[in-house]
Structure formats: C-alpha cells, structure tokens
Amino acid sequence: MLSKLSKSAEKVQAVLNEFGYELNVVELPDSTRTAQEAADAIGCTVSQIAKSLIFKGKVSQKPILIIASGTNRINEKAIKEITGEKLEKADADFVLEHTGFAIGGIPPLGHKNTIATFIDEDLLQYEEIWAAAGTPHAVFRLTPKILSEITKGNIINVK
C-alpha cells in the first residue's frame, strides 16, 4: 500500500509524471537533508546523491542550480568561467522564493521559476542516482541520462 506523499513531494511527483518515465518519489523515515544522510537512508554511496545547490549570480541576482555529486564541492571560480559571473551563496529566503522548496529538499526540477541548470559530470559514471524530492525525507531514483533530459541541464566539471 502506498502512503500519501507530503504536499511538496506530491508536487515533485506530479512534475515527474509529466515526463512519462517510471520515476517514483518515496518518503523515508530518516532524514535525507544532507548527501550523507540521504546515502545512509537509501543505502547507496554519497557520490550517487545528486544534490541540488542554488547559487545567486552576483551581478544578475538570478538563481543558478548546480546538481552535484554528493561528495563534490563546487569550485565557484570554475563555474564563473562558465556562467560569466561570480556566484554568491543563496540564502534560505532566496532559495524558497525561486524554487518553491526549502533547503534540504530542493529537487532538480519543478521550481517556481525557470533556473539555469548545470549538472556535475561525475554523476554520469553511475547507473542510478538519487535526488531530493521536495522535503528533507523525500527522494527519487533516476539515471544520469534522464536527469539531463528532464532538467535540460548543461553537463560541466564542477570541481
């Protein structure tokens, strides 16, 4: 029997359904707020967690989404070479305003506004990866190829 998803997780599931893939949001009893917590709760490696990080363009003040492998830190200088502007950390209010989701559960899609998206090339080495689905307890499994298709993200080196 399927349990009812929370409102935010339902929103992500509805967006996933539009793509026609068998992608199912699951809510876990343990937190998936950090990449390590998610990996522990799911039983996968931290590197298989596709963490969605929102930055803000210093000049444009527009959101930039970087979907990174759970073990990777973002080299903001390298990203500046790609985006053409320096990145700033986005605060919780900015993230919520532009994505409609709170930090700790930001999915790679289904945001309030269109967001320029970049995908860590290191995720491509895995057959399956896991992404947040709107809450600190909700995730969904997919392939890197599907992630690229549904987000229309550019594949880059984030390190």
N, CA and C atoms as an extended XYZ file, in Angstrom:
477
Properties=species:S:1:pos:R:3:atomname:S:1:resname:S:1:resid:I:1 pbc="F F F"
N         0.839       -1.183        0.000 N   MET     1
C         0.000        0.000        0.000 CA  MET     1
C         0.883        1.246        0.000 C   MET     1
N         0.607        2.176       -0.866 N   LEU     2
C         1.380        3.401       -0.935 CA  LEU     2
C         0.879        4.394        0.099 C   LEU     2
N         1.819        5.008        0.794 N   SER     3
C         1.405        6.039        1.741 CA  SER     3
C         1.306        7.361        0.992 C   SER     3
N         0.501        8.238        1.513 N   LYS     4
C         0.289        9.537        0.881 CA  LYS     4
C         1.550       10.387        1.033 C   LYS     4
N         1.944       11.026       -0.045 N   LEU     5
C         3.114       11.894       -0.011 CA  LEU     5
C         2.747       13.248        0.583 C   LEU     5
N         3.730       13.915        1.171 N   SER     6
C         3.520       15.279        1.651 CA  SER     6
C         3.273       16.186        0.445 C   SER     6
N         2.779       17.371        0.697 N   LYS     7
C         2.401       18.299       -0.375 CA  LYS     7
C         3.581       18.608       -1.317 C   LYS     7
N         4.734       18.910       -0.751 N   SER     8
C         5.906       19.230       -1.585 CA  SER     8
C         6.363       18.031       -2.406 C   SER     8
N         6.351       16.853       -1.803 N   ALA     9
C         6.752       15.637       -2.522 CA  ALA     9
C         5.736       15.297       -3.612 C   ALA     9
N         4.460       15.534       -3.334 N   GLU    10
C         3.409       15.318       -4.344 CA  GLU    10
C         3.624       16.221       -5.553 C   GLU    10
N         4.017       17.462       -5.271 N   LYS    11
C         4.283       18.440       -6.334 CA  LYS    11
C         5.402       17.929       -7.252 C   LYS    11
N         6.457       17.391       -6.653 N   VAL    12
C         7.574       16.847       -7.434 CA  VAL    12
C         7.113       15.629       -8.227 C   VAL    12
N         6.330       14.746       -7.602 N   GLN    13
C         5.831       13.557       -8.294 CA  GLN    13
C         4.982       13.949       -9.497 C   GLN    13
N         4.160       14.981       -9.349 N   ALA    14
C         3.314       15.443      -10.459 CA  ALA    14
C         4.169       15.913      -11.634 C   ALA    14
N         5.247       16.637      -11.354 N   VAL    15
C         6.148       17.100      -12.415 CA  VAL    15
C         6.843       15.902      -13.061 C   VAL    15
N         7.296       14.962      -12.261 N   LEU    16
C         7.950       13.762      -12.800 CA  LEU    16
C         7.011       12.981      -13.711 C   LEU    16
N         5.753       12.890      -13.331 N   ASN    17
C         4.768       12.148      -14.128 CA  ASN    17
C         4.614       12.719      -15.536 C   ASN    17
N         4.818       14.029      -15.676 N   GLU    18
C         4.678       14.693      -16.977 CA  GLU    18
C         5.703       14.192      -17.996 C   GLU    18
N         6.815       13.637      -17.532 N   PHE    19
C         7.880       13.213      -18.438 CA  PHE    19
C         7.698       11.804      -18.979 C   PHE    19
N         6.786       11.043      -18.399 N   GLY    20
C         6.500        9.710      -18.911 CA  GLY    20
C         7.472        8.619      -18.505 C   GLY    20
N         8.378        8.901      -17.597 N   TYR    21
C         9.287        7.877      -17.080 CA  TYR    21
C         8.686        7.282      -15.811 C   TYR    21
N         9.134        6.080      -15.459 N   GLU    22
C         8.724        5.455      -14.192 CA  GLU    22
C         9.621        6.000      -13.085 C   GLU    22
N         9.341        7.205      -12.656 N   LEU    23
C        10.114        7.827      -11.583 CA  LEU    23
C         9.177        8.038      -10.408 C   LEU    23
N         9.518        7.445       -9.271 N   ASN    24
C         8.618        7.481       -8.130 CA  ASN    24
C         9.266        8.096       -6.903 C   ASN    24
N         8.610        9.105       -6.371 N   VAL    25
C         9.057        9.735       -5.138 CA  VAL    25
C         8.746        8.800       -3.975 C   VAL    25
N         9.718        8.654       -3.093 N   VAL    26
C         9.495        7.908       -1.856 CA  VAL    26
C         9.875        8.803       -0.681 C   VAL    26
N         9.090        8.706        0.377 N   GLU    27
C         9.421        9.433        1.599 CA  GLU    27
C         9.940        8.423        2.609 C   GLU    27
N        11.093        8.730        3.159 N   LEU    28
C        11.774        7.826        4.075 CA  LEU    28
C        11.632        8.307        5.514 C   LEU    28
N        11.685        7.385        6.471 N   PRO    29
C        11.578        7.800        7.869 CA  PRO    29
C        12.798        8.600        8.332 C   PRO    29
N        13.971        8.299        7.749 N   ASP    30
C        15.192        9.010        8.123 CA  ASP    30
C        15.389       10.237        7.244 C   ASP    30
N        16.088       11.220        7.782 N   SER    31
C        16.343       12.459        7.053 CA  SER    31
C        17.234       12.215        5.840 C   SER    31
N        16.953       12.956        4.777 N   THR    32
C        17.799       12.947        3.581 CA  THR    32
C        18.276       14.373        3.298 C   THR    32
N        18.327       15.196        4.358 N   ARG    33
C        18.645       16.618        4.212 CA  ARG    33
C        20.051       16.850        3.643 C   ARG    33
N        21.014       16.049        4.088 N   THR    34
C        22.373       16.166        3.546 CA  THR    34
C        22.654       14.961        2.649 C   THR    34
N        23.681       15.082        1.831 N   ALA    35
C        24.042       13.968        0.943 CA  ALA    35
C        24.388       12.723        1.759 C   ALA    35
N        25.101       12.901        2.865 N   GLN    36
C        25.472       11.755        3.706 CA  GLN    36
C        24.231       11.104        4.313 C   GLN    36
N        23.312       11.913        4.849 N   GLU    37
C        22.078       11.367        5.422 CA  GLU    37
C        21.273       10.620        4.362 C   GLU    37
N        21.206       11.201        3.168 N   ALA    38
C        20.450       10.564        2.083 CA  ALA    38
C        21.064        9.214        1.720 C   ALA    38
N        22.379        9.181        1.570 N   ALA    39
C        23.060        7.928        1.221 CA  ALA    39
C        22.837        6.871        2.300 C   ALA    39
N        22.916        7.283        3.557 N   ASP    40
C        22.697        6.345        4.665 CA  ASP    40
C        21.268        5.806        4.649 C   ASP    40
N        20.295        6.682        4.413 N   ALA    41
C        18.883        6.280        4.418 CA  ALA    41
C        18.544        5.372        3.233 C   ALA    41
N        19.171        5.633        2.083 N   ILE    42
C        18.873        4.889        0.851 CA  ILE    42
C        19.686        3.600        0.759 C   ILE    42
N        20.937        3.678        1.233 N   GLY    43
C        21.829        2.531        1.105 CA  GLY    43
C        22.656        2.588       -0.165 C   GLY    43
N        23.000        3.795       -0.588 N   CYS    44
C        23.858        3.976       -1.768 CA  CYS    44
C        25.101        4.750       -1.339 C   CYS    44
N        26.005        5.014       -2.271 N   THR    45
C        27.186        5.812       -1.942 CA  THR    45
C        26.808        7.291       -1.941 C   THR    45
N        27.570        8.083       -1.211 N   VAL    46
C        27.321        9.528       -1.163 CA  VAL    46
C        27.467       10.128       -2.559 C   VAL    46
N        28.376        9.586       -3.357 N   SER    47
C        28.605       10.093       -4.715 CA  SER    47
C        27.401        9.907       -5.632 C   SER    47
N        26.504        8.971       -5.294 N   GLN    48
C        25.299        8.731       -6.103 CA  GLN    48
C        24.154        9.678       -5.750 C   GLN    48
N        24.366       10.534       -4.770 N   ILE    49
C        23.354       11.523       -4.415 CA  ILE    49
C        23.558       12.741       -5.309 C   ILE    49
N        22.508       13.121       -6.019 N   ALA    50
C        22.547       14.310       -6.877 CA  ALA    50
C        21.998       15.471       -6.054 C   ALA    50
N        22.918       16.218       -5.425 N   LYS    51
C        22.479       17.309       -4.558 CA  LYS    51
C        22.223       18.558       -5.394 C   LYS    51
N        21.092       19.200       -5.128 N   SER    52
C        20.703       20.409       -5.858 CA  SER    52
C        21.082       21.627       -5.030 C   SER    52
N        22.029       22.399       -5.547 N   LEU    53
C        22.527       23.579       -4.844 CA  LEU    53
C        22.151       24.832       -5.619 C   LEU    53
N        21.556       25.775       -4.920 N   ILE    54
C        21.173       27.036       -5.552 CA  ILE    54
C        22.186       28.109       -5.187 C   ILE    54
N        22.698       28.764       -6.205 N   PHE    55
C        23.566       29.917       -6.038 CA  PHE    55
C        22.868       31.120       -6.647 C   PHE    55
N        23.456       32.291       -6.420 N   LYS    56
C        22.903       33.522       -6.979 CA  LYS    56
C        24.006       34.208       -7.772 C   LYS    56
N        23.678       34.638       -8.999 N   GLY    57
C        24.636       35.395       -9.786 CA  GLY    57
C        24.868       36.743       -9.123 C   GLY    57
N        26.125       37.101       -8.877 N   LYS    58
C        26.444       38.339       -8.151 CA  LYS    58
C        25.896       39.573       -8.851 C   LYS    58
N        25.986       39.622      -10.164 N   VAL    59
C        25.514       40.787      -10.916 CA  VAL    59
C        24.034       40.656      -11.273 C   VAL    59
N        23.663       39.534      -11.854 N   SER    60
C        22.285       39.355      -12.337 CA  SER    60
C        21.283       39.127      -11.213 C   SER    60
N        21.779       38.623      -10.068 N   GLN    61
C        20.914       38.256       -8.934 CA  GLN    61
C        19.924       37.152       -9.311 C   GLN    61
N        20.241       36.402      -10.376 N   LYS    62
C        19.388       35.293      -10.811 CA  LYS    62
C        19.879       33.994      -10.184 C   LYS    62
N        18.948       33.059       -9.944 N   PRO    63
C        19.356       31.776       -9.378 CA  PRO    63
C        20.080       30.914      -10.407 C   PRO    63
N        21.009       30.128       -9.913 N   ILE    64
C        21.747       29.165      -10.722 CA  ILE    64
C        21.704       27.848       -9.956 C   ILE    64
N        21.246       26.795      -10.616 N   LEU    65
C        21.163       25.479       -9.989 CA  LEU    65
C        22.332       24.620      -10.444 C   LEU    65
N        23.057       24.095       -9.473 N   ILE    66
C        24.121       23.149       -9.773 CA  ILE    66
C        23.743       21.826       -9.115 C   ILE    66
N        23.599       20.792       -9.938 N   ILE    67
C        23.270       19.455       -9.444 CA  ILE    67
C        24.587       18.691       -9.392 C   ILE    67
N        25.086       18.499       -8.177 N   ALA    68
C        26.423       17.939       -7.998 CA  ALA    68
C        26.392       16.573       -7.330 C   ALA    68
N        27.404       15.791       -7.622 N   SER    69
C        27.597       14.526       -6.924 CA  SER    69
C        27.785       14.838       -5.445 C   SER    69
N        27.213       14.008       -4.584 N   GLY    70
C        27.197       14.266       -3.149 CA  GLY    70
C        28.536       14.505       -2.490 C   GLY    70
N        29.611       13.985       -3.057 N   THR    71
C        30.933       14.163       -2.450 CA  THR    71
C        31.677       15.385       -2.986 C   THR    71
N        31.169       16.010       -4.022 N   ASN    72
C        31.906       17.102       -4.655 CA  ASN    72
C        31.572       18.470       -4.071 C   ASN    72
N        32.627       19.258       -3.912 N   ARG    73
C        32.461       20.669       -3.551 CA  ARG    73
C        32.479       21.464       -4.859 C   ARG    73
N        31.758       22.559       -4.864 N   ILE    74
C        31.662       23.389       -6.066 CA  ILE    74
C        32.829       24.368       -6.117 C   ILE    74
N        33.539       24.373       -7.232 N   ASN    75
C        34.603       25.344       -7.458 CA  ASN    75
C        33.946       26.566       -8.094 C   ASN    75
N        33.656       27.550       -7.269 N   GLU    76
C        32.915       28.722       -7.743 CA  GLU    76
C        33.667       29.494       -8.824 C   GLU    76
N        34.992       29.479       -8.776 N   LYS    77
C        35.777       30.164       -9.817 CA  LYS    77
C        35.602       29.466      -11.162 C   LYS    77
N        35.574       28.142      -11.152 N   ALA    78
C        35.372       27.384      -12.396 CA  ALA    78
C        33.971       27.636      -12.949 C   ALA    78
N        32.991       27.732      -12.077 N   ILE    79
C        31.615       27.986      -12.508 CA  ILE    79
C        31.502       29.396      -13.086 C   ILE    79
N        32.253       30.331      -12.527 N   LYS    80
C        32.248       31.707      -13.049 CA  LYS    80
C        32.704       31.723      -14.509 C   LYS    80
N        33.674       30.872      -14.842 N   GLU    81
C        34.154       30.787      -16.229 CA  GLU    81
C        33.035       30.337      -17.168 C   GLU    81
N        32.119       29.540      -16.658 N   ILE    82
C        31.019       29.011      -17.466 CA  ILE    82
C        29.848       29.983      -17.526 C   ILE    82
N        29.497       30.556      -16.377 N   THR    83
C        28.312       31.430      -16.310 CA  THR    83
C        28.623       32.877      -16.674 C   THR    83
N        29.887       33.251      -16.578 N   GLY    84
C        30.263       34.621      -16.891 CA  GLY    84
C        30.094       35.587      -15.735 C   GLY    84
N        29.695       35.073      -14.575 N   GLU    85
C        29.603       35.954      -13.415 CA  GLU    85
C        29.934       35.199      -12.135 C   GLU    85
N        30.361       35.967      -11.154 N   LYS    86
C        30.706       35.403       -9.863 CA  LYS    86
C        29.444       34.883       -9.176 C   LYS    86
N        29.606       33.801       -8.431 N   LEU    87
C        28.480       33.227       -7.693 CA  LEU    87
C        28.486       33.712       -6.256 C   LEU    87
N        27.294       33.844       -5.706 N   GLU    88
C        27.133       34.111       -4.283 CA  GLU    88
C        26.311       32.977       -3.700 C   GLU    88
N        26.499       32.725       -2.421 N   LYS    89
C        25.651       31.744       -1.744 CA  LYS    89
C        24.243       32.326       -1.678 C   LYS    89
N        23.261       31.498       -1.940 N   ALA    90
C        21.863       31.930       -1.852 CA  ALA    90
C        21.357       31.612       -0.450 C   ALA    90
N        20.668       32.574        0.168 N   ASP    91
C        20.121       32.297        1.496 CA  ASP    91
C        18.793       31.551        1.374 C   ASP    91
N        18.289       31.095        2.510 N   ALA    92
C        17.077       30.261        2.535 CA  ALA    92
C        15.875       30.962        1.910 C   ALA    92
N        15.738       32.264        2.142 N   ASP    93
C        14.605       33.007        1.576 CA  ASP    93
C        14.687       33.072        0.056 C   ASP    93
N        15.886       33.322       -0.472 N   PHE    94
C        16.096       33.387       -1.921 CA  PHE    94
C        15.776       32.038       -2.555 C   PHE    94
N        16.259       30.970       -1.933 N   VAL    95
C        16.022       29.613       -2.446 CA  VAL    95
C        14.528       29.316       -2.487 C   VAL    95
N        13.837       29.589       -1.396 N   LEU    96
C        12.397       29.328       -1.327 CA  LEU    96
C        11.636       30.171       -2.347 C   LEU    96
N        12.013       31.437       -2.470 N   GLU    97
C        11.349       32.350       -3.409 CA  GLU    97
C        11.459       31.860       -4.856 C   GLU    97
N        12.624       31.364       -5.243 N   HIS    98
C        12.849       30.989       -6.639 CA  HIS    98
C        12.529       29.537       -6.979 C   HIS    98
N        12.614       28.662       -5.974 N   THR    99
C        12.348       27.245       -6.256 CA  THR    99
C        10.985       26.796       -5.756 C   THR    99
N        10.513       27.422       -4.682 N   GLY   100
C         9.285       26.960       -4.040 CA  GLY   100
C         9.554       25.850       -3.039 C   GLY   100
N        10.834       25.563       -2.794 N   PHE   101
C        11.215       24.493       -1.872 CA  PHE   101
C        12.238       25.011       -0.864 C   PHE   101
N        12.253       24.391        0.312 N   ALA   102
C        13.206       24.758        1.357 CA  ALA   102
C        14.525       24.013        1.161 C   ALA   102
N        15.602       24.627        1.627 N   ILE   103
C        16.915       23.987        1.607 CA  ILE   103
C        16.811       22.658        2.357 C   ILE   103
N        17.436       21.629        1.809 N   GLY   104
C        17.392       20.304        2.416 CA  GLY   104
C        16.454       19.368        1.682 C   GLY   104
N        15.664       19.934        0.766 N   GLY   105
C        14.744       19.102       -0.004 CA  GLY   105
C        14.580       19.596       -1.425 C   GLY   105
N        15.515       20.425       -1.888 N   ILE   106
C        15.393       21.030       -3.217 CA  ILE   106
C        15.533       19.959       -4.298 C   ILE   106
N        14.492       19.775       -5.103 N   PRO   107
C        14.584       18.815       -6.200 CA  PRO   107
C        15.286       19.456       -7.404 C   PRO   107
N        15.705       18.659       -8.367 N   PRO   108
C        16.363       19.216       -9.548 CA  PRO   108
C        15.385       19.803      -10.569 C   PRO   108
N        14.093       19.737      -10.302 N   LEU   109
C        13.083       20.240      -11.247 CA  LEU   109
C        11.820       20.630      -10.482 C   LEU   109
N        10.859       21.225      -11.212 N   GLY   110
C         9.596       21.595      -10.586 CA  GLY   110
C         9.645       22.905       -9.826 C   GLY   110
N        10.593       23.747      -10.177 N   HIS   111
C        10.758       25.012       -9.465 CA  HIS   111
C         9.718       26.046       -9.888 C   HIS   111
N         9.521       27.029       -9.031 N   LYS   112
C         8.591       28.137       -9.299 CA  LYS   112
C         8.963       28.867      -10.585 C   LYS   112
N        10.248       29.116      -10.742 N   ASN   113
C        10.762       29.861      -11.889 CA  ASN   113
C        11.753       28.997      -12.668 C   ASN   113
N        11.960       29.337      -13.936 N   THR   114
C        12.976       28.651      -14.736 CA  THR   114
C        14.347       29.043      -14.194 C   THR   114
N        15.187       28.052      -13.992 N   ILE   115
C        16.507       28.300      -13.410 CA  ILE   115
C        17.575       27.683      -14.315 C   ILE   115
N        18.623       28.475      -14.614 N   ALA   116
C        19.763       27.944      -15.373 CA  ALA   116
C        20.337       26.773      -14.582 C   ALA   116
N        20.504       25.628      -15.253 N   THR   117
C        20.881       24.396      -14.557 CA  THR   117
C        22.151       23.783      -15.133 C   THR   117
N        23.021       23.349      -14.230 N   PHE   118
C        24.280       22.708      -14.592 CA  PHE   118
C        24.396       21.400      -13.821 C   PHE   118
N        24.850       20.348      -14.502 N   ILE   119
C        24.945       19.010      -13.913 CA  ILE   119
C        26.405       18.577      -13.844 C   ILE   119
N        26.805       18.118      -12.692 N   ASP   120
C        28.150       17.614      -12.440 CA  ASP   120
C        28.427       16.385      -13.315 C   ASP   120
N        29.479       16.451      -14.113 N   GLU   121
C        29.830       15.337      -14.992 CA  GLU   121
C        30.143       14.056      -14.213 C   GLU   121
N        30.527       14.172      -12.962 N   ASP   122
C        30.843       12.982      -12.162 CA  ASP   122
C        29.621       12.095      -11.929 C   ASP   122
N        28.421       12.652      -12.029 N   LEU   123
C        27.204       11.845      -11.854 CA  LEU   123
C        27.012       10.851      -13.001 C   LEU   123
N        27.612       11.141      -14.157 N   LEU   124
C        27.407       10.314      -15.352 CA  LEU   124
C        27.986        8.905      -15.237 C   LEU   124
N        28.875        8.697      -14.287 N   GLN   125
C        29.513        7.377      -14.149 CA  GLN   125
C        28.611        6.333      -13.487 C   GLN   125
N        27.470        6.751      -12.956 N   TYR   126
C        26.606        5.824      -12.220 CA  TYR   126
C        25.413        5.362      -13.048 C   TYR   126
N        25.015        4.111      -12.825 N   GLU   127
C        23.813        3.589      -13.483 CA  GLU   127
C        22.568        4.244      -12.920 C   GLU   127
N        22.586        4.481      -11.605 N   GLU   128
C        21.453        5.150      -10.980 CA  GLU   128
C        21.946        6.148       -9.952 C   GLU   128
N        21.182        7.216       -9.819 N   ILE   129
C        21.469        8.254       -8.840 CA  ILE   129
C        20.161        8.587       -8.122 C   ILE   129
N        20.278        9.338       -7.053 N   TRP   130
C        19.110        9.711       -6.254 CA  TRP   130
C        19.101       11.222       -6.070 C   TRP   130
N        17.920       11.820       -6.160 N   ALA   131
C        17.777       13.266       -5.993 CA  ALA   131
C        16.687       13.561       -4.971 C   ALA   131
N        16.782       14.733       -4.357 N   ALA   132
C        15.767       15.179       -3.398 CA  ALA   132
C        14.452       15.410       -4.128 C   ALA   132
N        13.364       15.266       -3.377 N   ALA   133
C        12.033       15.384       -3.989 CA  ALA   133
C        11.105       16.297       -3.192 C   ALA   133
N        11.642       17.429       -2.731 N   GLY   134
C        10.773       18.447       -2.151 CA  GLY   134
C        10.744       18.564       -0.649 C   GLY   134
N        11.202       17.533        0.068 N   THR   135
C        11.260       17.598        1.534 CA  THR   135
C        12.558       16.939        1.997 C   THR   135
N        12.947       17.159        3.256 N   PRO   136
C        14.155       16.507        3.777 CA  PRO   136
C        14.011       14.998        4.014 C   PRO   136
N        12.895       14.414        3.606 N   HIS   137
C        12.692       12.970        3.728 CA  HIS   137
C        12.319       12.314        2.394 C   HIS   137
N        12.190       13.104        1.334 N   ALA   138
C        11.701       12.583        0.052 CA  ALA   138
C        12.811       12.556       -0.995 C   ALA   138
N        12.868       11.438       -1.733 N   VAL   139
C        13.869       11.255       -2.783 CA  VAL   139
C        13.248       10.495       -3.952 C   VAL   139
N        13.942       10.520       -5.086 N   PHE   140
C        13.558        9.659       -6.202 CA  PHE   140
C        14.810        9.176       -6.911 C   PHE   140
N        14.699        7.981       -7.496 N   ARG   141
C        15.819        7.354       -8.199 CA  ARG   141
C        15.659        7.589       -9.690 C   ARG   141
N        16.783        7.847      -10.363 N   LEU   142
C        16.763        8.029      -11.807 CA  LEU   142
C        18.150        7.760      -12.368 C   LEU   142
N        18.272        7.835      -13.688 N   THR   143
C        19.583        7.688      -14.320 CA  THR   143
C        20.128        9.077      -14.629 C   THR   143
N        21.443        9.208      -14.758 N   PRO   144
C        22.008       10.500      -15.138 CA  PRO   144
C        21.460       11.004      -16.479 C   PRO   144
N        21.226       10.084      -17.415 N   LYS   145
C        20.689       10.469      -18.727 CA  LYS   145
C        19.307       11.108      -18.575 C   LYS   145
N        18.461       10.497      -17.759 N   ILE   146
C        17.123       11.056      -17.539 CA  ILE   146
C        17.227       12.397      -16.814 C   ILE   146
N        18.143       12.504      -15.844 N   LEU   147
C        18.334       13.779      -15.144 CA  LEU   147
C        18.648       14.883      -16.140 C   LEU   147
N        19.548       14.599      -17.064 N   SER   148
C        19.927       15.577      -18.077 CA  SER   148
C        18.735       15.956      -18.958 C   SER   148
N        17.945       14.961      -19.339 N   GLU   149
C        16.782       15.217      -20.199 CA  GLU   149
C        15.706       16.042      -19.498 C   GLU   149
N        15.379       15.694      -18.259 N   ILE   150
C        14.257       16.368      -17.597 CA  ILE   150
C        14.615       17.749      -17.057 C   ILE   150
N        15.908       17.994      -16.813 N   THR   151
C        16.303       19.314      -16.310 CA  THR   151
C        16.821       20.225      -17.416 C   THR   151
N        17.158       19.637      -18.559 N   LYS   152
C        17.809       20.375      -19.651 CA  LYS   152
C        19.101       21.050      -19.160 C   LYS   152
N        19.749       20.398      -18.199 N   GLY   153
C        20.971       20.948      -17.624 CA  GLY   153
C        22.180       20.716      -18.505 C   GLY   153
N        23.119       21.644      -18.431 N   ASN   154
C        24.388       21.518      -19.141 CA  ASN   154
C        25.340       20.698      -18.279 C   ASN   154
N        25.999       19.714      -18.880 N   ILE   155
C        26.956       18.871      -18.161 CA  ILE   155
C        28.280       19.630      -18.063 C   ILE   155
N        28.780       19.765      -16.830 N   ILE   156
C        30.022       20.517      -16.616 CA  ILE   156
C        30.882       19.831      -15.557 C   ILE   156
N        32.131       20.280      -15.474 N   ASN   157
C        33.023       19.886      -14.387 CA  ASN   157
C        32.828       20.921      -13.284 C   ASN   157
N        32.341       20.510      -12.127 N   VAL   158
C        32.061       21.466      -11.047 CA  VAL   158
C        33.247       21.660      -10.114 C   VAL   158
N        34.292       20.835      -10.298 N   LYS   159
C        35.419       20.870       -9.348 CA  LYS   159
C        36.471       21.839       -9.752 C   LYS   159
